[in-house]
Amino acid sequence: MSLTSDITSYNPEWPALYADEVVRIAPIFGQSLIQIYHVGSTAVPGLSAKPEIDLLVVVAADEALDEWTASIRKLGYKRGGDLSRGHHFFRRNVNGIRTHKAHVCIEQHPQIARMLKFRDHLRSHPEMRNEYQSLKLKLEEENTEGIGEYLEGKAPFIDRVLSSLD
């Protein structure tokens, strides 16, 4: 079974696609917006990835979630399930192909530090980036059940890297 997108070689246009999307979605969050980060594999130069731009939107509070959901829907996003309390997920497909994911997290949510630490570690450790890339390609090749199986296969590697940084 395929993933939401096929893994492709790093595309140097990904940072520009991220920047373009920030301009589109930042106004939705108004005064609650603290910062938007480029995270995930497309944020790591040289790393093969599913060509889906991951945005980490950090907000002061999420009382306006229903308003944000209505506004971001107008930009082509659909609301996914909450990944945890204070961590909301949105996805955007264009012509049936996933192009963007937005993780909206309340300030101080532990997932913020996890995403940024993992991204920064891969950016500064090419050997770890290459190991992660090999794992992702192997998981994609062996995948029979879809994205859940793929994410589950990556989790021990991510946890191991993050625990080594604490």
Secondary structure per residue as TSV (DSSP state, phi and psi in degrees):
chain	resnum	aa	ss	phi	psi
A	1	M	-	360.0	140.8
A	2	S	-	-81.6	161.5
A	3	L	-	-81.1	-174.3
A	4	T	S	-65.1	-26.1
A	5	S	S	-153.7	156.7
A	6	D	-	-76.7	145.6
A	7	I	-	-71.2	133.2
A	8	T	B	-126.7	166.1
A	9	S	-	-63.0	154.8
A	10	Y	-	-53.2	136.7
A	11	N	-	-114.5	117.0
A	12	P	T	-64.8	-6.5
A	13	E	T	-84.0	-11.4
A	14	W	H	-57.6	-43.5
A	15	P	H	-59.8	-36.5
A	16	A	H	-68.9	-37.2
A	17	L	H	-64.4	-38.6
A	18	Y	H	-61.1	-50.5
A	19	A	H	-59.5	-40.6
A	20	D	H	-61.6	-39.9
A	21	E	H	-71.8	-33.7
A	22	V	H	-58.6	-43.6
A	23	V	H	-60.4	-37.4
A	24	R	H	-72.3	-42.5
A	25	I	H	-97.6	-22.5
A	26	A	G	-52.9	-43.7
A	27	P	G	-60.9	-23.7
A	28	I	G	-59.5	-35.8
A	29	F	G	-90.1	-7.3
A	30	G	G	50.5	-138.3
A	31	Q	G	-66.5	-18.1
A	32	S	G	-76.6	-19.1
A	33	L	E	-67.6	128.9
A	34	I	E	-103.2	-48.9
A	35	Q	E	-164.5	152.1
A	36	I	E	-124.4	126.2
A	37	Y	E	-113.3	149.9
A	38	H	E	-89.4	117.7
A	39	V	E	-128.1	-177.7
A	40	G	S	79.6	-178.8
A	41	S	G	-66.0	-29.6
A	42	T	G	-69.5	-10.7
A	43	A	G	-92.8	3.3
A	44	V	S	-114.4	104.8
A	45	P	T	-54.4	132.7
A	46	G	T	89.8	-8.9
A	47	L	-	-93.4	125.9
A	48	S	-	-64.2	147.2
A	49	A	B	-158.3	162.5
A	50	K	-	-68.1	131.7
A	51	P	S	-75.8	60.8
A	52	E	-	-122.6	116.8
A	53	I	E	-77.2	121.4
A	54	D	E	-96.4	126.1
A	55	L	E	-114.0	134.2
A	56	L	E	-108.0	108.2
A	57	V	E	-99.5	115.2
A	58	V	E	-100.3	125.4
A	59	V	E	-124.4	155.0
A	60	A	S	-70.7	-35.5
A	61	A	-	-158.0	164.0
A	62	D	-	-120.8	27.5
A	63	E	T	-62.1	-25.9
A	64	A	T	-93.5	21.0
A	65	L	H	-54.4	-43.3
A	66	D	H	-62.6	-41.5
A	67	E	H	-62.9	-46.3
A	68	W	H	-60.5	-41.8
A	69	T	H	-61.1	-44.5
A	70	A	H	-63.4	-41.2
A	71	S	H	-71.2	-43.0
A	72	I	H	-71.4	-26.3
A	73	R	H	-60.7	-36.0
A	74	K	T	-65.8	-19.1
A	75	L	T	-94.6	7.5
A	76	G	T	96.5	6.5
A	77	Y	E	-89.5	152.0
A	78	K	E	-119.9	145.6
A	79	R	E	-78.1	129.1
A	80	G	-	-95.6	-174.4
A	81	G	-	-74.0	158.6
A	82	D	-	-68.8	133.3
A	83	L	S	-81.8	-23.5
A	84	S	B	-170.1	173.9
A	85	R	T	-62.5	124.9
A	86	G	T	84.2	6.4
A	87	H	E	-128.8	100.2
A	88	H	E	-102.1	146.6
A	89	F	E	-123.9	134.8
A	90	F	E	-131.0	147.9
A	91	R	E	-134.3	148.6
A	92	R	E	-126.6	127.0
A	93	N	E	-114.4	143.6
A	94	V	E	-123.1	121.1
A	95	N	T	53.4	41.7
A	96	G	T	79.1	5.0
A	97	I	E	-115.8	128.5
A	98	R	E	-64.7	128.4
A	99	T	E	-119.2	-30.8
A	100	H	E	-144.3	151.4
A	101	K	E	-134.9	134.8
A	102	A	E	-119.7	120.4
A	103	H	E	-100.1	112.8
A	104	V	E	-103.5	112.4
A	105	C	E	-121.4	139.5
A	106	I	E	-69.0	140.8
A	107	E	T	-45.2	137.7
A	108	Q	T	77.3	2.5
A	109	H	-	-62.6	135.6
A	110	P	H	-60.8	-24.3
A	111	Q	H	-66.8	-26.6
A	112	I	H	-60.9	-52.6
A	113	A	H	-62.8	-40.4
A	114	R	H	-59.0	-50.0
A	115	M	H	-62.5	-44.0
A	116	L	H	-70.5	-41.1
A	117	K	H	-62.3	-44.8
A	118	F	H	-65.4	-46.3
A	119	R	H	-57.0	-50.2
A	120	D	H	-64.6	-37.2
A	121	H	H	-65.1	-44.1
A	122	L	H	-65.4	-36.1
A	123	R	H	-63.2	-34.9
A	124	S	H	-102.0	-0.2
A	125	H	-	-131.9	87.7
A	126	P	H	-57.4	-33.9
A	127	E	H	-66.6	-36.6
A	128	M	H	-71.8	-39.8
A	129	R	H	-58.8	-44.2
A	130	N	H	-66.5	-38.4
A	131	E	H	-64.2	-42.4
A	132	Y	H	-65.7	-41.8
A	133	Q	H	-60.7	-44.8
A	134	S	H	-60.4	-43.0
A	135	L	H	-62.0	-46.7
A	136	K	H	-60.3	-43.9
A	137	L	H	-65.8	-38.4
A	138	K	H	-64.5	-45.7
A	139	L	H	-62.8	-39.3
A	140	E	H	-63.6	-44.5
A	141	E	H	-63.7	-38.4
A	142	E	H	-89.3	-5.3
A	143	N	-	-64.7	131.3
A	144	T	S	-124.1	-13.2
A	145	E	S	-118.8	-1.2
A	146	G	-	103.1	-163.2
A	147	I	H	-62.8	-35.0
A	148	G	H	-60.8	-43.5
A	149	E	H	-63.3	-42.5
A	150	Y	H	-61.9	-47.9
A	151	L	H	-63.7	-40.6
A	152	E	H	-63.1	-37.0
A	153	G	H	-69.1	-30.4
A	154	K	H	-80.3	-26.9
A	155	A	H	-54.9	-46.2
A	156	P	H	-61.4	-37.0
A	157	F	H	-63.5	-48.4
A	158	I	H	-61.3	-45.2
A	159	D	H	-61.9	-40.3
A	160	R	H	-63.7	-45.3
A	161	V	H	-62.8	-47.2
A	162	L	H	-65.7	-37.8
A	163	S	H	-67.9	-27.5
A	164	S	H	-74.0	-14.8
A	165	L	H	-93.6	-13.1
A	166	D	-	-78.8	360.0
